Amino acid sequence: MVSSKNDEPKKAVALKYVKEKDKAPKVIAKGKGYLAFIIEETAKKHNVYIKKEPALTQELYKLNIDSQIPEELYEAVAKILSFIYKLKKL
């Protein structure tokens, strides 16, 4: 996910979820400014879907690397994951 507001540096958060292994998606990378750019470019290079959700990115950015997302973010993240799974089936 990517966040970009004019008054602050761009932020990016990368999530990973393995249904058979993980209880919930977890943060595998995050950064702002140049690091956010690198995360986004790496995702593009590997054909990883990028969703621009500034409010959600702000909340996810507060989490530590390797931590699972909290229950209050399940619904928002589930909508994005569901969309991605549908895209992969096309």
FILUMTI-216644 format. One record per residue: residue number from 0; residue in three letters; x, y, z of N, C-alpha, C in turn. Coordinates in steps of 0.1 Angstrom, whole numbers, plus 5000, padded with zeros to 4 digits. Each point is the difference from the previous one (the first is absolute). Last residue first. Layout:
N
{pt NUM, ALA, {X, Y, Z}, {X, Y, Z}, {X, Y, Z}}
...
END
This chain:
90
{pt 89, LEU, {4918, 4860, 4866}, {4997, 5004, 4986}, {5010, 4996, 4990}}
{pt 88, LYS, {5003, 4994, 5048}, {4993, 4989, 4994}, {4996, 5004, 4985}}
{pt 87, LYS, {5023, 5030, 5030}, {5009, 4989, 4997}, {4993, 4989, 4992}}
{pt 86, LEU, {4976, 5037, 5018}, {5008, 5004, 4989}, {5009, 4989, 4995}}
{pt 85, LYS, {4975, 4994, 5039}, {4991, 5000, 4988}, {5008, 5004, 4988}}
{pt 84, TYR, {5022, 5002, 5041}, {4997, 4986, 4997}, {4992, 4999, 4987}}
{pt 83, ILE, {5007, 5043, 5018}, {5012, 4994, 4994}, {4998, 4986, 4996}}
{pt 82, PHE, {4966, 5021, 5024}, {5001, 5006, 4986}, {5012, 4994, 4993}}
{pt 81, SER, {4995, 4989, 5045}, {4989, 4993, 4992}, {5001, 5005, 4985}}
{pt 80, LEU, {5028, 5021, 5032}, {5005, 4986, 4997}, {4989, 4993, 4991}}
{pt 79, ILE, {4988, 5042, 5016}, {5011, 5001, 4991}, {5005, 4987, 4995}}
{pt 78, LYS, {4968, 5002, 5034}, {4994, 5005, 4988}, {5010, 5001, 4989}}
{pt 77, ALA, {5014, 4989, 5043}, {4993, 4988, 4994}, {4994, 5005, 4987}}
{pt 76, VAL, {5020, 5032, 5028}, {5010, 4993, 4993}, {4993, 4988, 4993}}
{pt 75, ALA, {4972, 5026, 5026}, {5006, 5009, 4990}, {5010, 4992, 4991}}
{pt 74, GLU, {4981, 4978, 5038}, {4990, 5003, 4990}, {5006, 5008, 4988}}
{pt 73, TYR, {5027, 4992, 5040}, {4997, 4987, 4992}, {4991, 5004, 4988}}
{pt 72, LEU, {5017, 5029, 5037}, {5003, 5002, 4986}, {4997, 4988, 4991}}
{pt 71, GLU, {4993, 5001, 5048}, {4993, 5011, 4995}, {5003, 5003, 4985}}
{pt 70, GLU, {5024, 4966, 5025}, {4986, 4996, 4996}, {4992, 5012, 4994}}
{pt 69, PRO, {5054, 5002, 4997}, {4990, 4998, 5010}, {4986, 4997, 4995}}
{pt 68, ILE, {5047, 4985, 4976}, {4992, 5011, 5001}, {4989, 4998, 5011}}
{pt 67, GLN, {5049, 4979, 5004}, {4988, 4997, 4993}, {4991, 5013, 5001}}
{pt 66, SER, {5055, 5000, 5000}, {4988, 4999, 5009}, {4988, 4998, 4991}}
{pt 65, ASP, {5046, 5006, 4984}, {4997, 4987, 5004}, {4988, 4999, 5010}}
{pt 64, ILE, {5020, 5048, 4996}, {5003, 4989, 4990}, {4998, 4987, 5007}}
{pt 63, ASN, {4972, 5039, 5022}, {5014, 4996, 4998}, {5001, 4990, 4989}}
{pt 62, LEU, {4962, 5040, 5003}, {5003, 4987, 5004}, {5015, 4997, 4998}}
{pt 61, LYS, {4977, 5040, 4986}, {5002, 5000, 5014}, {5005, 4987, 5006}}
{pt 60, TYR, {4985, 5007, 4954}, {5014, 5005, 5002}, {5004, 5000, 5015}}
{pt 59, LEU, {4955, 4989, 4985}, {5010, 4989, 4999}, {5014, 5004, 5002}}
{pt 58, GLU, {4967, 5034, 5000}, {4997, 4990, 5011}, {5010, 4989, 5000}}
{pt 57, GLN, {5001, 5031, 4964}, {5004, 5006, 5012}, {4999, 4991, 5012}}
{pt 56, THR, {4983, 4985, 4959}, {5015, 5000, 5000}, {5005, 5007, 5013}}
{pt 55, LEU, {4954, 5001, 4991}, {5004, 4987, 5004}, {5015, 4999, 5001}}
{pt 54, ALA, {4983, 5040, 4984}, {4996, 4998, 5014}, {5004, 4987, 5005}}
{pt 53, PRO, {5009, 5010, 4953}, {5007, 5008, 5010}, {4996, 4998, 5015}}
{pt 52, GLU, {5000, 4971, 4954}, {4990, 5002, 5011}, {5006, 5008, 5011}}
{pt 51, LYS, {5011, 4976, 4950}, {5002, 5013, 5006}, {4988, 5003, 5010}}
{pt 50, LYS, {5024, 4953, 4979}, {4987, 5007, 5002}, {5003, 5013, 5008}}
{pt 49, ILE, {5025, 4959, 4967}, {5002, 5012, 5009}, {4987, 5007, 5001}}
{pt 48, TYR, {5021, 4948, 4985}, {4989, 5010, 4999}, {5003, 5011, 5010}}
{pt 47, VAL, {5038, 4970, 4976}, {4992, 5000, 5013}, {4990, 5012, 4999}}
{pt 46, ASN, {5038, 4984, 4969}, {4986, 4999, 4996}, {4991, 4999, 5013}}
{pt 45, HIS, {5048, 5008, 4997}, {4996, 4986, 5003}, {4985, 4998, 4997}}
{pt 44, LYS, {5021, 5043, 4995}, {5009, 4991, 4993}, {4996, 4985, 5001}}
{pt 43, LYS, {4977, 5034, 5025}, {4997, 5001, 4985}, {5008, 4990, 4993}}
{pt 42, ALA, {5009, 5004, 5045}, {4987, 4994, 4998}, {4997, 5000, 4985}}
{pt 41, THR, {5038, 5023, 5013}, {5002, 4986, 5001}, {4987, 4992, 4998}}
{pt 40, GLU, {4997, 5047, 5001}, {5007, 4996, 4988}, {5003, 4985, 5000}}
{pt 39, GLU, {4982, 5020, 5039}, {4990, 5000, 4989}, {5006, 4995, 4987}}
{pt 38, ILE, {5028, 5004, 5038}, {4990, 4990, 5002}, {4991, 4999, 4989}}
{pt 37, ILE, {5031, 5035, 4999}, {5006, 4988, 4997}, {4990, 4988, 5002}}
{pt 36, PHE, {4986, 5043, 5011}, {5001, 4999, 4986}, {5006, 4987, 4996}}
{pt 35, ALA, {4997, 5010, 5045}, {4987, 4997, 4995}, {5001, 4999, 4985}}
{pt 34, LEU, {5039, 5014, 5021}, {4997, 4986, 5003}, {4986, 4996, 4995}}
{pt 33, TYR, {5013, 5045, 4997}, {5007, 4992, 4991}, {4997, 4985, 5002}}
{pt 32, GLY, {4967, 5026, 5027}, {5009, 5007, 4991}, {5006, 4990, 4990}}
{pt 31, LYS, {4984, 4974, 5040}, {4995, 5012, 4996}, {5010, 5007, 4991}}
{pt 30, GLY, {4984, 4946, 5018}, {5010, 5011, 4999}, {4993, 5013, 4995}}
{pt 29, LYS, {4997, 4941, 5012}, {4993, 5013, 5000}, {5011, 5011, 4999}}
{pt 28, ALA, {4988, 4941, 4999}, {5009, 5012, 4996}, {4992, 5012, 5002}}
{pt 27, ILE, {4981, 4959, 5012}, {5014, 4994, 4996}, {5009, 5011, 4996}}
{pt 26, VAL, {4951, 4990, 5030}, {5008, 5010, 4993}, {5014, 4994, 4998}}
{pt 25, LYS, {4954, 4970, 5002}, {5011, 5006, 5008}, {5008, 5010, 4992}}
{pt 24, PRO, {4948, 4971, 5003}, {5011, 5006, 4992}, {5010, 5006, 5009}}
{pt 23, ALA, {4974, 4961, 5023}, {4996, 5013, 4994}, {5012, 5005, 4991}}
{pt 22, LYS, {5002, 4957, 5019}, {4987, 5003, 5005}, {4994, 5012, 4994}}
{pt 21, ASP, {5035, 4966, 4975}, {4999, 5012, 5008}, {4986, 5002, 5005}}
{pt 20, LYS, {5013, 4962, 4972}, {5011, 5002, 5010}, {4997, 5011, 5010}}
{pt 19, GLU, {4974, 4987, 4960}, {5002, 4987, 5007}, {5009, 5002, 5012}}
{pt 18, LYS, {4991, 5038, 4971}, {4987, 4995, 5006}, {5003, 4987, 5009}}
{pt 17, VAL, {5032, 5040, 4989}, {5000, 4987, 4995}, {4989, 4993, 5008}}
{pt 16, TYR, {5018, 5053, 4989}, {4990, 4991, 5007}, {5000, 4987, 4993}}
{pt 15, LYS, {5026, 5053, 5005}, {5001, 4986, 4995}, {4990, 4992, 5008}}
{pt 14, LEU, {5013, 5056, 4987}, {4994, 4990, 5008}, {5002, 4986, 4993}}
{pt 13, ALA, {5021, 5054, 5000}, {4998, 4988, 4993}, {4995, 4989, 5010}}
{pt 12, VAL, {5002, 5058, 4995}, {5000, 4988, 5009}, {4997, 4988, 4992}}
{pt 11, ALA, {5015, 5057, 4996}, {4996, 4987, 4994}, {5001, 4989, 5010}}
{pt 10, LYS, {4999, 5059, 4993}, {5002, 4988, 5008}, {4996, 4988, 4992}}
{pt 9, LYS, {5016, 5056, 4991}, {4992, 4988, 4996}, {5004, 4988, 5009}}
{pt 8, PRO, {5006, 5050, 5020}, {5006, 4991, 4990}, {4991, 4988, 4997}}
{pt 7, GLU, {4977, 5047, 5013}, {5009, 4990, 5007}, {5005, 4990, 4989}}
{pt 6, ASP, {4968, 5036, 4990}, {5008, 5006, 5011}, {5009, 4990, 5007}}
{pt 5, ASN, {4970, 4988, 4962}, {5009, 5011, 4996}, {5009, 5005, 5012}}
{pt 4, LYS, {4983, 4950, 4997}, {4993, 5012, 5003}, {5010, 5011, 4997}}
{pt 3, SER, {4993, 4944, 4993}, {5007, 5012, 4995}, {4992, 5013, 5003}}
{pt 2, SER, {5007, 4941, 5007}, {4994, 5012, 5005}, {5007, 5012, 4994}}
{pt 1, VAL, {4993, 4943, 4991}, {5008, 5012, 4999}, {4991, 5012, 5004}}
{pt 0, MET, {5005, 4941, 5003}, {4992, 5012, 5000}, {5009, 5012, 5000}}
END
